[in-house]
Amino acid sequence: MESCSKLRYALAGGLAGVTNGLFGGGGGSVLVPMLTGYCRLSQREAFATSVAVVLPLCGLSVTIYLLRGNLDWMEAVPYLIGGAVGGFVGGRWFKGMNMGWLKRAFGLLLIYGGVRCFL
């Protein structure tokens, strides 16, 4: 990996980290487009890399929120359980998923989230 590529990857990771820190998640919504467009990864590589990068970013964010007293574990547990099950199922489906459909679904999810932010 040449230094220019390392800088691009670091920039993509930095933007994902800022997004995670500010919004408590969503780093993947920044990272996937950055990895495919700016870093030239394939769609499948970008999704997988995003998951690998966002996991420790979420761990760091949750630690900061916990230390600042902004985390209620009892409210988080049902989401954590559902997210773990969903992550397992999604990870299993990912291998055989058509990237064209996955890309469209991701785009629709981003549009939905954007519209919800404005309403």
C-alpha positions in Angstrom: 0.0 0.0 0.0 1.6 3.3 -1.1 1.6 6.3 1.3 -1.1 8.1 -0.7 -3.4 5.1 -0.2 -2.6 5.0 3.5 -3.5 8.6 3.8 -6.8 8.0 2.0 -7.6 5.1 4.3 -6.7 7.1 7.4 -8.9 10.0 6.2 -11.8 7.6 5.6 -11.4 6.1 9.1 -11.1 9.5 10.6 -14.4 10.7 9.1 -16.0 7.4 10.2 -14.7 8.0 13.8 -15.9 11.6 13.9 -19.4 10.5 12.7 -19.5 7.7 15.3 -18.4 10.1 18.0 -20.9 12.8 17.1 -23.9 10.7 16.4 -23.3 7.6 18.5 -23.0 5.5 15.3 -23.3 5.7 11.6 -19.6 5.6 10.8 -20.3 2.9 8.2 -22.6 5.3 6.3 -19.6 7.5 5.8 -17.0 4.8 5.5 -18.6 2.6 2.7 -18.9 5.4 0.2 -15.4 6.6 1.1 -13.9 3.2 0.7 -15.6 2.5 -2.7 -15.2 5.9 -4.2 -12.1 7.4 -2.7 -10.1 4.3 -1.8 -11.3 2.2 -4.7 -12.3 -0.9 -2.8 -14.9 -3.2 -4.3 -18.4 -3.0 -2.8 -18.0 -6.3 -0.9 -14.6 -5.3 0.5 -15.9 -1.9 1.5 -18.9 -3.4 3.5 -16.6 -5.9 5.2 -13.9 -3.4 6.0 -16.5 -1.0 7.3 -17.8 -3.6 9.8 -14.2 -4.3 10.9 -13.4 -0.6 11.4 -16.7 0.5 12.9 -16.7 -2.2 15.7 -13.7 -0.7 17.5 -14.9 2.8 16.8 -18.2 1.9 18.5 -16.3 0.4 21.4 -14.4 3.7 21.9 -17.6 5.8 21.6 -19.4 3.6 24.1 -16.5 4.0 26.5 -16.6 7.8 26.3 -20.4 7.9 26.7 -20.1 5.5 29.7 -17.4 7.6 31.4 -19.5 10.7 30.9 -22.6 9.1 32.5 -24.7 9.1 29.3 -25.2 5.4 28.9 -28.1 3.4 30.4 -27.1 -0.2 30.0 -30.5 -1.5 30.9 -32.1 0.4 28.0 -29.2 -0.7 25.7 -29.4 -4.4 26.3 -32.5 -5.2 24.1 -30.9 -3.3 21.2 -27.6 -5.1 21.8 -29.3 -8.5 21.7 -31.3 -7.6 18.6 -28.2 -6.1 17.0 -26.1 -9.2 17.7 -28.8 -11.5 16.2 -29.2 -9.1 13.2 -25.5 -8.9 12.7 -25.1 -12.6 12.7 -28.0 -13.1 10.2 -26.7 -10.2 8.0 -23.2 -11.6 8.0 -24.4 -15.0 6.9 -26.5 -13.5 4.1 -23.7 -11.2 3.0 -21.6 -14.0 1.3 -24.3 -14.8 -1.3 -25.8 -11.3 -1.6 -26.0 -9.6 -5.0 -23.8 -6.5 -4.6 -26.1 -4.5 -6.9 -29.1 -5.1 -4.6 -27.1 -4.5 -1.5 -25.8 -1.2 -2.9 -29.3 -0.1 -3.7 -30.6 -1.2 -0.2 -27.7 0.7 1.4 -28.5 3.8 -0.7 -32.2 3.6 0.3 -31.2 3.3 3.9 -29.1 6.5 3.6 -31.9 8.4 1.9 -34.4 7.2 4.6 -32.0 8.3 7.4 -31.4 11.7 5.7 -35.1 12.3 5.3 -35.7 11.4 8.9 -33.1 13.9 10.0 -34.9 16.7 8.3 -38.4 15.8 9.6 
